[in-house]
Amino acid sequence: MRALWLGADGEVDLAAAIDGVEAFARRHDLVEASLAAGRLRDELDRPLLLAVLGEFNAGKSTFINAFVGADVAPTGIVPTTATLN
């Protein structure tokens, strides 16, 4: 069943994994587990709000780029960002 949770890029599809757990719980009358999986699935649809704070030139933009998986914040030897919205 784990292979069903893998996306085309080889990464785990968390939504599919949770859906699989929820379906299993329903089939086996595990009401609490089914409800918990449903609540967790609902959480996936909520936006992630994240604040990144730190000293000047401490790597905040580099962290953001790594977290997002794309170059969305400028980086450099000297400070390049004051705020990012």
N, C-alpha and C positions, 0 to 999 in steps of 0.2 A: 504494500500500500504506500510505502514511503516514496516510491518512484512517481506516484500520482501527484505528490506535493512538489515535485521539482519543476521549475519553470524551464523555458527553452534555453536560458543562460546558465542552467545548472544550479541556480539559487533556489532555496526553499521558498515556495509560494505559501506564505503564512496564512493567507485567507483560505486557501484550499485545505491546508492542514487542519485549521480550526473547523472548517465545514465537515471534514472527515471525522473528526472527533465528535462533533455534534451529532452527525448521522449515526455513528456507532452507539453513542449514548442513547439516542432515541430508540434504535432497534433493540437495545437491551434494557429498556425501561429504566435508565439511569437518569432520573428527572433532574436531580441537582447538577449533575455533570453537563447535561444538555443545556440547562439554563445558564450555567457558568460559561459554557462555550459560546452561547448566543450573546451574552453580555460582552465577552471578549471580542467577538466578531464586530459588535457595534462600536467598540473602542477603535477599531482599525479605521473607521470612517471619520473619526474626529481629527481635526488638524493638530499637528504637533507644534506647540509653542516653546521656543527655546531661547534663552538669553545666554550670551557668551560674554563674559566680563574678564578683564585682565589689564595688566600694565601695557604701555605702549610697546609695540614690536615684540610681543610675547608669543606670537603664533596663532592668534585668534582666527585670522582669515584663513590660514593654512588648515586649521582644525575644521572650520566651516566647509571649506572646499573638500576635505577628506570625508566629512560626515555626509555631505550631499552627493559626493561622487562626481563632481563637476567643478570647473573653475568659475564660481559665481562671485567670489570676492577677490579683489586684487591683492597681490602679495608682493613684497619687495624687501630689500635690505633696510630702507628707511620707512618710517610709518607712511602708509598709503591710504588708510581709511580712518575717518573719525566716527561715522555712524553708517550703518547699512540698514536700509528699510526694504 
